[in-house]
Amino acid sequence: MLVIVCYDVATESRAGRGRLRRVARACEAVGQRVQKSVFECRLDQMQFEELERTLLQIIKTDEDCLRFYRLTEPVDIHVKEHGRFKSVDFDRPLVV
């Protein structure tokens, strides 16, 4: 499934800036950044639940915001891209 992860972490304090970095690292480990605080992740159900648990351990729910959007297949009907950034098509062969 394709999951869009969006977050807004309060960064007024040093602890908040640390949370922001930890959230970003956790998302980078499983997906691709499409905007500063938005990631696209191709996950199965178990990976999704693990990511959610990980992020919920990092954020402070009384200060920060975390949202998950699960897109149904076929994804190309639900996602339109405009501008410079072009996301990686995980269904095609990846050439490194």
C-alpha positions in Angstrom: 0.0 0.0 0.0 1.1 3.6 -0.5 1.1 5.6 2.7 1.6 9.4 2.8 3.1 10.5 6.1 2.8 14.1 7.1 4.1 15.7 10.3 4.4 19.0 12.0 6.8 19.0 15.0 7.0 22.0 17.3 10.6 23.2 17.0 10.7 26.1 19.4 12.7 24.1 21.9 15.9 22.0 21.5 14.0 18.9 22.3 11.5 19.7 19.5 14.2 20.1 17.0 15.6 16.7 18.1 12.2 15.1 17.7 11.9 16.6 14.2 15.2 15.0 13.2 14.2 11.6 14.6 10.9 11.7 12.8 12.6 12.5 9.5 15.2 9.8 9.9 12.5 7.2 10.7 10.5 8.2 7.6 13.6 8.3 5.4 14.3 4.7 6.4 11.1 3.5 4.8 10.1 6.1 2.2 11.0 9.0 0.0 10.7 12.6 1.0 8.4 14.5 -1.4 8.3 17.7 0.6 10.0 18.9 3.8 7.6 17.1 6.2 5.9 14.8 3.7 7.0 11.2 2.8 5.6 8.6 0.4 6.1 5.1 1.7 5.3 1.8 0.0 4.6 -0.5 3.0 2.8 -3.7 3.8 0.5 -3.8 6.9 3.2 -4.9 9.3 5.6 -2.3 8.2 2.9 0.4 8.4 2.1 -0.6 12.0 5.8 -0.6 12.9 6.3 2.9 11.4 3.3 4.2 13.2 4.5 2.8 16.6 8.0 4.2 16.0 6.7 7.7 15.2 4.2 7.7 18.1 7.1 7.0 20.4 9.0 10.0 19.1 6.4 12.7 18.9 4.6 14.6 21.7 0.9 14.4 20.9 0.2 17.5 22.9 2.6 19.6 20.8 3.1 17.9 17.5 0.9 16.6 14.6 1.2 13.3 12.7 -1.0 12.2 9.9 -1.1 9.0 7.7 -3.0 8.8 4.4 -3.4 5.3 3.0 -4.0 5.4 -0.7 -5.9 2.7 -2.4 -4.8 1.0 -5.7 -4.5 2.0 -8.4 -2.3 4.8 -7.1 -2.0 6.6 -10.4 -5.6 7.6 -10.2 -5.1 9.3 -6.8 -1.7 11.0 -7.2 -0.9 13.8 -9.7 2.5 15.4 -9.8 3.3 19.0 -10.9 6.6 20.8 -10.7 10.3 19.8 -10.5 10.2 16.8 -8.2 9.4 13.4 -9.7 8.9 10.5 -7.3 10.5 7.1 -7.7 8.1 4.6 -9.3 8.5 1.6 -7.0 6.7 -0.7 -9.5 9.4 -0.3 -12.1 13.0 -1.7 -12.0 15.3 0.6 -10.0 18.6 1.4 -11.7 21.4 2.6 -9.4 
